[in-house]
């Protein structure tokens, strides 16, 4: 009986059983705080707030939340009146993620399979006006995704190839090519 329960659970599509929409939790932060440069110690000045809470969270926390949950910018005038509610299509949809899984074969930075991965915007949606297009997204496992954001690394695309840009121990920016692990794509490109 227990083995059958495990077998049934392994076959369940969690998106269909429980729905794929996350609960709505909002984090409120000003664009000025998001754009502020770190001080000499590398600390980001500013604050963000979860809606309905008075205790502030760090800008780094706000950026991680925006990356994983999306953002809907709202513009206010100097009197506090809402002027514009920005675009909402922030996250990659299931079909886009399926295409990225076929192309990337899993996490581009380690050996995790596509089912363990999240879609990452190589051009951040807010900071770099990134688009939610398949070419501008790559698959990264949660650990690698957090590493990219927490260490301010960048992934860039040139002529269909992806590169990781990060500073070495001397502060020199290094570029490392990222290999997609999809055997089908490799076979297609070698033909």
ABEGO torsion letter per residue (X at the ends): XAAAAAAAAAABBAAAAAEABBBBBBBBBBAAAAABBBBAAGBBBEBBBBBGBABBBBAAAAAAAAAAAEBBBBBBBAAGBBABBBBABABBBAAAAAAAAAAAGEBAABABBAAABBBBBABBAAAAGBBBBAAABBBBBAAAAAAAAAAGBBBBBBGGBBBBBBBBAAGBBBBBBBBBABAAAAAAAAX
